[in-house]
Amino acid sequence: MYFGKTAISTLCLFNFVSFAVADKLLRNRKLGPSNGPPDNGPHGNRPHSNKDEEDDPRRPGGPNLDFGQEADYIVVFKDESSHSSFSQNEMATVNSVRHLSFMNGEVIKLPNAQAAQQWAERDDVLFVEKDQEVRKLAETVPYGINLVEAFNIDYVADSGVKACIIDTGYALLHEDLPNNINYGNDNLVTGYNPYDNGEVWYKDGDGHGTHVAGTMAAVGGNDVGVVGVTSKAKMPLHIGKGLTDSGSGSMSGVLDAMKNCVENGAKVVNMSLGGGGPSSAVQSFLTGLENDGTNVLFVAAAGNGGSSSYSYPASYDSPLVMSVAAVNSNSVKASFSQYNDQVDIAAPGVGVKSTVTTSSGASFSYATWGGTSMASPHVAGVAALIWSHHPSKSAAEVRSALECSAVMPEQYGDDVKNNEVGYGVVNAKNALALLEFSDFSGCPTIAPTMAPTPLDCSEDIIEIIITTDIYPSETAWVLTNSCSNTEVASEDNHPFGEYEYTTKICVPPGGEYFFRITDSFGDGICCSNGQGSYNILYNGESVASGGEFLNEDIKIFGQCGTPPPSPAPQVTATPSVAPTSSHSPSYPPTTTGAPSQVATFSCPSGQVEFSLTLTTDNYPEETKWVIKEGFRWQTGTTLTTESFGTYTSSQTTYTETICIIKNKSHYFRINDKANDGLCCEHGTGEYSIALNGQGPFYSGGDFGRKESVKFMAFPDYNEMHTFGIEIERERKGVHPYLDKTREDEEEKG
């Protein structure tokens, strides 16, 4: 169920950066300078499929790390018996920093890489990982906006719904925050500090935690300060000082605080913090809670990097974790807000005024901050608010109510979940109204465009049967009619869990169809992480199937006119102006020749015309280009190339045409041997590329050594907006002989 557009309220995540990615060292796996720790992924053990994944921020196995210095490590034993034996016989011989007895673990200070490896190879040890540093996310300070609009919804006292805030602490004596004295409840605000550093949870030497707390629970009606989402000082709070007064902490400290929040009965836990990569220890803890049926929801800030990278804990692929993006007063995604397929929902995070403390924690005031750290507590506050009205509901039901009732900003055009704002901007009134439906059991499935099942179809029927692997959110597919160049059906993402589903579509009789399935991680849907597969039936007959691929698999079936022949590349090259002189940088031609007439060019069925229009600079022999077919440049098939020295006329326009396979991924790369592109130091050269004689879909020329354009060969590129082009440009000023790869050496020739 979705609701109409309504006015939205307000919502900082301070860049939660870790200097080390989680380094899980499995038994019997050697760790050395050239053999980094194995890859675990956020969900368990995932081997790399190729080199490109080694720097994936979600994967603890990359990039390779230097373990040469003393550091704290989380050591988790196989079982309770192994941990007990260690505690009795060896505890006195090690430097134990923290006990994680709830998961049979210890945080141990180890001197170097060899020591970490030795611990990882012990038969009684399940895994070892570095104890990462976590801290607040770097803030922005924009102008203010209105706070979240939940004034007419009161928190239900004695509902048993408690919220926990894991942050830098809580200013218990702030005039505008709930405390145990003024509101007659000794247990209204409690807390815990996991660090043995002399700090206390009820003081905040940084101010970040107090700002977050004010957004969630600043007192209303007291004629001072601001108003929080739950503003009647009735909601019990538990504070986990997972970050110290310096604004940072350790992953084990945050994990300890998470455990303490759950033990103290918190239903909603806000985490406006983040770190480099996923932690196997945290993932294991979340999995344990899920398996035990624990009713808790962790709400975390998506990150302030302004990129598509994953920040943790927000990006754990767990039904217990929600990732929150930030929007401004116009419900436009904030420029700093990270965007990816783990973003669930959005909330105001630009110009949020709330409670703060001074650096010493001795005085209190108010400040306007911005970031996803400010967005997250809006969602956490709304979750606790609506949950208090229906305390018997499960965490899954509350999460679904938040997602299904979110208001999608108008600029996105529809209610389909996207990577920027997830399901939309959180809305307390809508969420409460939805949760009050007795038969509410979750959002309507975001299904592909399809007719109802069973079909009463007088035309042809295409049936797509897909079984996902254990990472369904990584899978997407699209089916297009190649004859009419229209999209027939598609699926961009999937809910949590491994499952099989079927899509049936009525289509006109006859026709050629193009099916493309992709995996964002690059390991297909079979067989490393589940037995995923796909099967396509055309009028009951199987015409395509698969599952084992890397980034994409493409199948074409049916017939539209003459069947497509083998794609033999065809190239024409016609200089617009005949060469008149040898290269002379001192006296370049003063005019650019007009294109000459070229014979009519057409491609066979199943192929499209790729055309390159290239105007050389004053040094034409320094230019070369290549076009490849394939999803990756390194593994693509070269279709044709023009080498250095091919072009000899300066300031001359050339036209090149080639037939390429329709609906396939391609790369065009242009190189300049002198590292100064085509423009503008030595002439006004440029290039443009187009498909099927339409207007150019990309133009360039101002680059350094090279520029690459990745694109899909659609017959009408402008209408196929789903797949945007990707540009990779090497800037000018990079020395052509520094940081060379083997590929660079080949491009020199």
Secondary structure as GFF3:
##gff-version 3
##sequence-region A 1 749
A	DSSP	three_ten_helix	51	55	.	.	.	ID=ss1
A	DSSP	beta_strand	71	77	.	.	.	ID=ss2
A	DSSP	alpha_helix	80	89	.	.	.	ID=ss3
A	DSSP	three_ten_helix	91	93	.	.	.	ID=ss4
A	DSSP	beta_strand	96	100	.	.	.	ID=ss5
A	DSSP	three_ten_helix	101	103	.	.	.	ID=ss6
A	DSSP	beta_strand	105	110	.	.	.	ID=ss7
A	DSSP	alpha_helix	113	120	.	.	.	ID=ss8
A	DSSP	beta_strand	125	130	.	.	.	ID=ss9
A	DSSP	beta_strand	133	135	.	.	.	ID=ss10
A	DSSP	beta_strand	162	166	.	.	.	ID=ss11
A	DSSP	beta_strand	189	192	.	.	.	ID=ss12
A	DSSP	alpha_helix	208	217	.	.	.	ID=ss13
A	DSSP	beta_strand	237	240	.	.	.	ID=ss14
A	DSSP	beta_strand	248	250	.	.	.	ID=ss15
A	DSSP	alpha_helix	251	263	.	.	.	ID=ss16
A	DSSP	beta_strand	266	271	.	.	.	ID=ss17
A	DSSP	alpha_helix	280	292	.	.	.	ID=ss18
A	DSSP	beta_strand	297	301	.	.	.	ID=ss19
A	DSSP	beta_strand	321	327	.	.	.	ID=ss20
A	DSSP	beta_strand	343	348	.	.	.	ID=ss21
A	DSSP	beta_strand	352	357	.	.	.	ID=ss22
A	DSSP	beta_strand	364	369	.	.	.	ID=ss23
A	DSSP	alpha_helix	372	389	.	.	.	ID=ss24
A	DSSP	alpha_helix	395	405	.	.	.	ID=ss25
A	DSSP	three_ten_helix	410	412	.	.	.	ID=ss26
A	DSSP	alpha_helix	428	435	.	.	.	ID=ss27
A	DSSP	beta_strand	460	467	.	.	.	ID=ss28
A	DSSP	three_ten_helix	472	474	.	.	.	ID=ss29
A	DSSP	beta_strand	475	481	.	.	.	ID=ss30
A	DSSP	beta_strand	486	491	.	.	.	ID=ss31
A	DSSP	beta_strand	500	507	.	.	.	ID=ss32
A	DSSP	beta_strand	511	519	.	.	.	ID=ss33
A	DSSP	beta_strand	526	527	.	.	.	ID=ss34
A	DSSP	beta_strand	530	531	.	.	.	ID=ss35
A	DSSP	beta_strand	533	538	.	.	.	ID=ss36
A	DSSP	beta_strand	541	546	.	.	.	ID=ss37
A	DSSP	beta_strand	552	559	.	.	.	ID=ss38
A	DSSP	beta_strand	571	575	.	.	.	ID=ss39
A	DSSP	beta_strand	607	615	.	.	.	ID=ss40
A	DSSP	three_ten_helix	620	622	.	.	.	ID=ss41
A	DSSP	beta_strand	623	629	.	.	.	ID=ss42
A	DSSP	beta_strand	637	642	.	.	.	ID=ss43
A	DSSP	beta_strand	653	661	.	.	.	ID=ss44
A	DSSP	beta_strand	665	672	.	.	.	ID=ss45
A	DSSP	beta_strand	679	680	.	.	.	ID=ss46
A	DSSP	beta_strand	683	684	.	.	.	ID=ss47
A	DSSP	beta_strand	686	691	.	.	.	ID=ss48
A	DSSP	beta_strand	698	700	.	.	.	ID=ss49
A	DSSP	beta_strand	706	712	.	.	.	ID=ss50
A	DSSP	three_ten_helix	717	719	.	.	.	ID=ss51
A	DSSP	beta_strand	726	729	.	.	.	ID=ss52
A	DSSP	alpha_helix	742	748	.	.	.	ID=ss53
###
